[in-house]
């Protein structure tokens, strides 16, 4: 509910959307892989309609040769297209809590706390 309260539009595959709807969270339903139509999560990730993917691996013991899961395809697409991805439930919860607290605490850049020296070639060459 935290993300919804902050005004984020939430989307999920059918099972995810049904679960969160039962908890009072409004979530748009989109198609799960291997479907790649215009309303597919894979298509939305490729077209950058999704800014963050939270997808927790289901813990399947099957090898990749036996089965490529829908979750794997979503995670792989996010990585391939440079979309932020969270795959750990504890990290997802902490991320949501941090965004929620941002409303109260001022947000600062890491550069406000530390100035890191740049690394690179100098303009002169010393032999």
C-alpha atoms as an extended CHARMM CRD file, in Angstrom:
* protein
*
       127  EXT
         1         1  UNK       CA              0.0000000000        0.0000000000        0.0000000000  PROA      1               0.0000000000
         2         2  UNK       CA              2.9470000000        2.3270000000        0.5870000000  PROA      2               0.0000000000
         3         3  UNK       CA              3.7490000000        2.6590000000       -3.1080000000  PROA      3               0.0000000000
         4         4  UNK       CA              0.0950000000        3.2060000000       -3.9700000000  PROA      4               0.0000000000
         5         5  UNK       CA             -0.1590000000        5.8760000000       -1.2480000000  PROA      5               0.0000000000
         6         6  UNK       CA              2.8170000000        7.6510000000       -2.8470000000  PROA      6               0.0000000000
         7         7  UNK       CA              1.0040000000        7.8040000000       -6.1880000000  PROA      7               0.0000000000
         8         8  UNK       CA              2.8510000000        5.0900000000       -8.0860000000  PROA      8               0.0000000000
         9         9  UNK       CA              0.8930000000        3.2040000000      -10.7370000000  PROA      9               0.0000000000
        10        10  UNK       CA              1.2780000000       -0.4720000000       -9.9140000000  PROA      10              0.0000000000
        11        11  UNK       CA              1.0760000000       -3.2380000000      -12.5030000000  PROA      11              0.0000000000
        12        12  UNK       CA              1.3670000000       -6.9760000000      -12.0880000000  PROA      12              0.0000000000
        13        13  UNK       CA              0.6710000000      -10.2580000000      -13.7640000000  PROA      13              0.0000000000
        14        14  UNK       CA             -2.6820000000      -11.8820000000      -13.0390000000  PROA      14              0.0000000000
        15        15  UNK       CA             -1.7290000000      -13.8150000000       -9.8980000000  PROA      15              0.0000000000
        16        16  UNK       CA              0.1450000000      -10.8780000000       -8.4050000000  PROA      16              0.0000000000
        17        17  UNK       CA             -2.6490000000       -8.4230000000       -9.1930000000  PROA      17              0.0000000000
        18        18  UNK       CA             -5.2700000000      -10.7540000000       -7.7010000000  PROA      18              0.0000000000
        19        19  UNK       CA             -3.2270000000      -11.2090000000       -4.5170000000  PROA      19              0.0000000000
        20        20  UNK       CA             -2.6760000000       -7.4940000000       -3.9740000000  PROA      20              0.0000000000
        21        21  UNK       CA             -6.2690000000       -6.6380000000       -4.9040000000  PROA      21              0.0000000000
        22        22  UNK       CA             -7.4090000000       -8.9900000000       -2.1250000000  PROA      22              0.0000000000
        23        23  UNK       CA             -5.2530000000       -6.8890000000        0.2420000000  PROA      23              0.0000000000
        24        24  UNK       CA             -6.8420000000       -3.6160000000       -0.9120000000  PROA      24              0.0000000000
        25        25  UNK       CA             -4.0710000000       -2.5360000000       -3.2870000000  PROA      25              0.0000000000
        26        26  UNK       CA             -5.1490000000       -1.3180000000       -6.7110000000  PROA      26              0.0000000000
        27        27  UNK       CA             -3.0340000000       -2.9080000000       -9.4380000000  PROA      27              0.0000000000
        28        28  UNK       CA             -3.4070000000       -3.0140000000      -13.2160000000  PROA      28              0.0000000000
        29        29  UNK       CA             -3.1320000000       -6.5240000000      -14.7130000000  PROA      29              0.0000000000
        30        30  UNK       CA             -0.7690000000       -7.1990000000      -17.6130000000  PROA      30              0.0000000000
        31        31  UNK       CA              0.1230000000      -10.4610000000      -19.3620000000  PROA      31              0.0000000000
        32        32  UNK       CA              2.9800000000      -12.6230000000      -18.0970000000  PROA      32              0.0000000000
        33        33  UNK       CA              5.6640000000      -14.2420000000      -20.2630000000  PROA      33              0.0000000000
        34        34  UNK       CA              5.9700000000      -15.9450000000      -22.6400000000  PROA      34              0.0000000000
        35        35  UNK       CA              3.2190000000      -13.6660000000      -24.0380000000  PROA      35              0.0000000000
        36        36  UNK       CA              4.8330000000      -10.6550000000      -25.7320000000  PROA      36              0.0000000000
        37        37  UNK       CA              1.7580000000       -8.7880000000      -26.9600000000  PROA      37              0.0000000000
        38        38  UNK       CA              1.1770000000       -5.0580000000      -26.4100000000  PROA      38              0.0000000000
        39        39  UNK       CA             -0.1620000000       -5.6770000000      -22.8850000000  PROA      39              0.0000000000
        40        40  UNK       CA              2.6810000000       -7.9910000000      -21.8340000000  PROA      40              0.0000000000
        41        41  UNK       CA              5.0490000000       -7.1940000000      -18.9820000000  PROA      41              0.0000000000
        42        42  UNK       CA              7.9900000000       -8.0650000000      -21.2630000000  PROA      42              0.0000000000
        43        43  UNK       CA              6.7940000000       -5.5830000000      -23.8830000000  PROA      43              0.0000000000
        44        44  UNK       CA              6.2230000000       -2.9060000000      -21.2380000000  PROA      44              0.0000000000
        45        45  UNK       CA              9.7360000000       -3.4020000000      -19.8660000000  PROA      45              0.0000000000
        46        46  UNK       CA             11.2610000000       -3.2330000000      -23.3660000000  PROA      46              0.0000000000
        47        47  UNK       CA              9.2960000000       -0.0470000000      -24.1260000000  PROA      47              0.0000000000
        48        48  UNK       CA             10.3580000000        1.4920000000      -20.7850000000  PROA      48              0.0000000000
        49        49  UNK       CA              6.7720000000        1.8100000000      -19.5560000000  PROA      49              0.0000000000
        50        50  UNK       CA              7.9630000000        0.2410000000      -16.2960000000  PROA      50              0.0000000000
        51        51  UNK       CA             10.5640000000        2.0090000000      -14.1470000000  PROA      51              0.0000000000
        52        52  UNK       CA             11.1130000000       -0.6760000000      -11.5120000000  PROA      52              0.0000000000
        53        53  UNK       CA             10.5570000000       -4.4260000000      -11.4910000000  PROA      53              0.0000000000
        54        54  UNK       CA             10.1070000000       -6.1550000000       -8.1580000000  PROA      54              0.0000000000
        55        55  UNK       CA             10.2160000000       -9.8570000000       -8.9250000000  PROA      55              0.0000000000
        56        56  UNK       CA             11.1230000000      -12.4290000000       -6.3210000000  PROA      56              0.0000000000
        57        57  UNK       CA             12.3910000000      -15.7830000000       -7.6500000000  PROA      57              0.0000000000
        58        58  UNK       CA              9.9940000000      -18.6080000000       -6.8430000000  PROA      58              0.0000000000
        59        59  UNK       CA             12.7580000000      -20.8540000000       -5.5270000000  PROA      59              0.0000000000
        60        60  UNK       CA             12.2120000000      -23.5290000000       -8.1550000000  PROA      60              0.0000000000
        61        61  UNK       CA             14.6870000000      -26.3900000000       -8.0250000000  PROA      61              0.0000000000
        62        62  UNK       CA             14.3390000000      -27.1220000000      -11.7420000000  PROA      62              0.0000000000
        63        63  UNK       CA             17.3950000000      -26.4490000000      -13.8650000000  PROA      63              0.0000000000
        64        64  UNK       CA             17.3840000000      -23.7780000000      -16.5590000000  PROA      64              0.0000000000
        65        65  UNK       CA             17.4720000000      -26.5290000000      -19.1780000000  PROA      65              0.0000000000
        66        66  UNK       CA             14.2060000000      -27.9320000000      -17.8040000000  PROA      66              0.0000000000
        67        67  UNK       CA             12.2530000000      -24.7320000000      -17.4930000000  PROA      67              0.0000000000
        68        68  UNK       CA             12.6210000000      -21.0250000000      -18.0750000000  PROA      68              0.0000000000
        69        69  UNK       CA             10.0620000000      -19.4590000000      -15.7710000000  PROA      69              0.0000000000
        70        70  UNK       CA              7.9850000000      -16.3730000000      -16.4380000000  PROA      70              0.0000000000
        71        71  UNK       CA              9.7460000000      -14.7250000000      -13.5000000000  PROA      71              0.0000000000
        72        72  UNK       CA             13.1370000000      -15.4580000000      -15.0280000000  PROA      72              0.0000000000
        73        73  UNK       CA             12.0320000000      -13.9130000000      -18.3340000000  PROA      73              0.0000000000
        74        74  UNK       CA             10.8260000000      -10.7680000000      -16.5380000000  PROA      74              0.0000000000
        75        75  UNK       CA             14.0570000000      -10.4510000000      -14.5410000000  PROA      75              0.0000000000
        76        76  UNK       CA             16.2300000000      -11.1310000000      -17.5980000000  PROA      76              0.0000000000
        77        77  UNK       CA             14.3440000000       -8.5460000000      -19.6720000000  PROA      77              0.0000000000
        78        78  UNK       CA             14.7030000000       -5.9450000000      -16.9150000000  PROA      78              0.0000000000
        79        79  UNK       CA             18.4730000000       -6.5190000000      -16.7910000000  PROA      79              0.0000000000
        80        80  UNK       CA             18.8340000000       -6.5420000000      -20.5920000000  PROA      80              0.0000000000
        81        81  UNK       CA             16.9210000000       -3.2720000000      -20.9780000000  PROA      81              0.0000000000
        82        82  UNK       CA             18.4370000000       -1.4350000000      -17.9990000000  PROA      82              0.0000000000
        83        83  UNK       CA             15.2860000000       -1.3230000000      -15.8820000000  PROA      83              0.0000000000
        84        84  UNK       CA             15.8530000000       -1.2740000000      -12.1180000000  PROA      84              0.0000000000
        85        85  UNK       CA             15.2360000000       -4.6680000000      -10.5430000000  PROA      85              0.0000000000
        86        86  UNK       CA             14.7250000000       -5.8450000000       -6.9650000000  PROA      86              0.0000000000
        87        87  UNK       CA             14.8180000000       -9.6070000000       -6.4200000000  PROA      87              0.0000000000
        88        88  UNK       CA             14.9230000000       -9.8790000000       -2.6400000000  PROA      88              0.0000000000
        89        89  UNK       CA             11.7870000000       -9.5140000000       -0.5210000000  PROA      89              0.0000000000
        90        90  UNK       CA             13.6000000000       -7.8410000000        2.3850000000  PROA      90              0.0000000000
        91        91  UNK       CA             15.1900000000       -5.3190000000        0.0140000000  PROA      91              0.0000000000
        92        92  UNK       CA             11.8030000000       -4.6450000000       -1.6010000000  PROA      92              0.0000000000
        93        93  UNK       CA             10.2150000000       -3.9400000000        1.7930000000  PROA      93              0.0000000000
        94        94  UNK       CA             13.1120000000       -1.6860000000        2.8800000000  PROA      94              0.0000000000
        95        95  UNK       CA             12.9630000000        0.1610000000       -0.4580000000  PROA      95              0.0000000000
        96        96  UNK       CA              9.2220000000        0.8100000000       -0.0420000000  PROA      96              0.0000000000
        97        97  UNK       CA              9.7100000000        1.9340000000        3.5560000000  PROA      97              0.0000000000
        98        98  UNK       CA             12.5180000000        4.2910000000        2.5080000000  PROA      98              0.0000000000
        99        99  UNK       CA             10.3630000000        5.8600000000       -0.2120000000  PROA      99              0.0000000000
       100       100  UNK       CA              7.5170000000        6.2420000000        2.2670000000  PROA      100             0.0000000000
       101       101  UNK       CA              9.8100000000        7.9740000000        4.8020000000  PROA      101             0.0000000000
       102       102  UNK       CA             11.1210000000       10.2650000000        2.0580000000  PROA      102             0.0000000000
       103       103  UNK       CA              7.8960000000       12.2460000000        2.4410000000  PROA      103             0.0000000000
       104       104  UNK       CA              9.0200000000       13.2030000000        5.9440000000  PROA      104             0.0000000000
       105       105  UNK       CA             12.7880000000       13.3680000000        5.5790000000  PROA      105             0.0000000000
       106       106  UNK       CA             14.5110000000       15.5730000000        3.0170000000  PROA      106             0.0000000000
       107       107  UNK       CA             16.1170000000       13.6580000000        0.1870000000  PROA      107             0.0000000000
       108       108  UNK       CA             19.8060000000       14.3790000000       -0.3360000000  PROA      108             0.0000000000
       109       109  UNK       CA             22.3600000000       13.3440000000       -2.8770000000  PROA      109             0.0000000000
       110       110  UNK       CA             25.2040000000       11.1050000000       -1.7270000000  PROA      110             0.0000000000
       111       111  UNK       CA             27.5000000000       13.9760000000       -2.7560000000  PROA      111             0.0000000000
       112       112  UNK       CA             26.0540000000       16.0060000000        0.1490000000  PROA      112             0.0000000000
       113       113  UNK       CA             27.7400000000       13.5530000000        2.4970000000  PROA      113             0.0000000000
       114       114  UNK       CA             31.0290000000       12.7580000000        0.7480000000  PROA      114             0.0000000000
       115       115  UNK       CA             32.9880000000       14.0830000000       -2.1820000000  PROA      115             0.0000000000
       116       116  UNK       CA             34.7170000000       11.2900000000       -4.0470000000  PROA      116             0.0000000000
       117       117  UNK       CA             37.7960000000       12.1780000000       -6.0860000000  PROA      117             0.0000000000
       118       118  UNK       CA             37.5490000000       11.5250000000       -9.7880000000  PROA      118             0.0000000000
       119       119  UNK       CA             39.7140000000        8.8770000000      -11.3470000000  PROA      119             0.0000000000
       120       120  UNK       CA             41.0950000000        9.2070000000      -14.8390000000  PROA      120             0.0000000000
       121       121  UNK       CA             43.9020000000       10.3310000000      -17.0740000000  PROA      121             0.0000000000
       122       122  UNK       CA             45.7250000000       13.5190000000      -16.2250000000  PROA      122             0.0000000000
       123       123  UNK       CA             46.2180000000       16.2020000000      -18.8470000000  PROA      123             0.0000000000
       124       124  UNK       CA             49.9810000000       15.7340000000      -18.8130000000  PROA      124             0.0000000000
       125       125  UNK       CA             52.0930000000       12.6840000000      -19.4080000000  PROA      125             0.0000000000
       126       126  UNK       CA             55.1020000000       12.0920000000      -17.1660000000  PROA      126             0.0000000000
       127       127  UNK       CA             57.7450000000        9.6490000000      -18.3690000000  PROA      127             0.0000000000
